[in-house]
Amino acid sequence: MASAEFKEYAPSESSSRATVPAENPQTCVLLIEDNEEAMFLVRMALQEHGKGVYHLEWATGLSAGLLRLEKGGVDLVLLDLGLPESSGPASYAWVHEVAPDIPILVLTGDTREETEFAIAASGVEDFLIKDEVSGSLLLQAIRAALHTTKRGDSKRMKLVKAQEKPARAKKERSFVAASPNCKN
């Protein structure tokens, strides 16, 4: 298995930055996805429908994505649930632990209803099926998640912080120790 990577993609020459007012910098979208073809489709959707507003960053694995999130500056996460390091609702839990205030959209090929219900109960902003989502629908979901978060109406359920802290510390230690791509 190849190690996870992090890559940054600037807007293409065809997507004009002139459409983005200086007082509104680009929105950073972090895609955590191991499939390069899916990354190209997301990048194309952002370029074609995003009007130069979005800047895509791509992490090819969960550990690379978590490290990128810890640096800050990410406005929204697009998360695949079928990653080599972690899959299903556990992937969402890891991302949410590291970035609890950033909207997370699940973009997955997993069509099982139980997965969707488990993720929805966790408070994900939206659950999108890769084979069913168009570029315009993806951008609509991104805009809605960002708008909801800016208004403070996030539908994510917040647990009592006192109950979260011990579980979070244990989970963070266990993931770093278990991740083959993290340097301890």
MONORVEN-V169596 format. One record per backbone hydrogen bond with DSSP energy under -0.5 kcal/mol. NH is the residue of the N-H (numbers start at 1). CO is the residue of the C=O. E is the energy in kcal/mol with one decimal. If there is no record, write none. Layout:
# MONORVEN-V169596
NH	CO	E
NH	CO	E
This chain:
# MONORVEN-V169596
7	58	-3.8
9	56	-2.4
10	8	-0.5
15	12	-1.1
16	14	-0.8
19	16	-0.9
20	17	-2.0
21	19	-0.7
24	21	-1.8
25	23	-0.6
27	53	-3.2
29	27	-0.6
29	55	-2.9
30	28	-0.6
30	76	-2.8
31	29	-0.6
31	57	-3.3
32	30	-0.6
32	78	-3.1
33	31	-0.8
33	59	-2.2
36	34	-0.7
39	35	-1.7
40	36	-2.3
41	37	-1.9
42	38	-2.3
43	39	-3.0
44	40	-2.4
45	41	-2.2
46	42	-2.6
47	43	-2.2
48	44	-3.0
49	45	-2.6
50	46	-1.4
53	50	-2.0
55	27	-3.1
56	9	-0.7
57	29	-2.8
58	7	-3.7
59	31	-3.0
60	5	-3.4
65	61	-2.1
66	62	-2.8
67	63	-2.2
68	64	-2.1
69	65	-2.4
70	66	-1.9
71	67	-0.8
71	68	-0.9
72	68	-0.5
72	69	-1.2
75	28	-2.2
76	28	-1.5
77	103	-2.5
78	30	-2.9
79	77	-0.6
79	105	-3.0
80	32	-2.5
83	81	-0.7
83	86	-1.2
88	81	-2.2
90	87	-0.9
91	88	-1.4
92	88	-0.9
93	89	-2.3
94	90	-2.2
95	91	-2.1
96	92	-2.9
97	93	-2.1
98	94	-1.8
99	95	-2.6
102	99	-1.3
103	75	-0.6
105	77	-3.3
106	104	-0.5
106	126	-2.7
107	79	-2.8
107	105	-0.5
108	106	-0.5
108	128	-2.6
111	109	-0.8
116	112	-1.8
117	113	-2.6
118	114	-2.2
119	115	-2.5
120	116	-2.7
121	117	-2.3
122	118	-0.9
122	119	-0.6
123	119	-0.7
123	120	-1.0
124	119	-1.4
125	104	-1.9
126	104	-0.8
128	106	-3.5
128	126	-0.5
130	108	-2.9
130	128	-0.5
132	129	-1.6
133	129	-1.0
133	130	-0.7
138	134	-2.4
139	135	-2.2
140	136	-2.0
141	137	-2.3
142	138	-2.3
143	139	-2.7
144	140	-2.3
145	141	-2.3
146	142	-2.5
147	143	-2.7
148	144	-2.7
149	145	-2.2
150	146	-2.4
151	147	-2.0
152	148	-0.7
152	149	-0.7
153	148	-2.1
163	160	-1.3
164	160	-1.4
165	161	-2.0
166	162	-0.6
167	163	-0.7
168	164	-3.0
169	165	-2.4
170	166	-2.0
171	167	-2.5
172	168	-2.8
173	169	-2.0
174	170	-2.4
175	171	-2.5
176	172	-2.1
177	173	-1.9
178	174	-1.9
179	175	-2.2
182	179	-0.8
184	182	-0.6
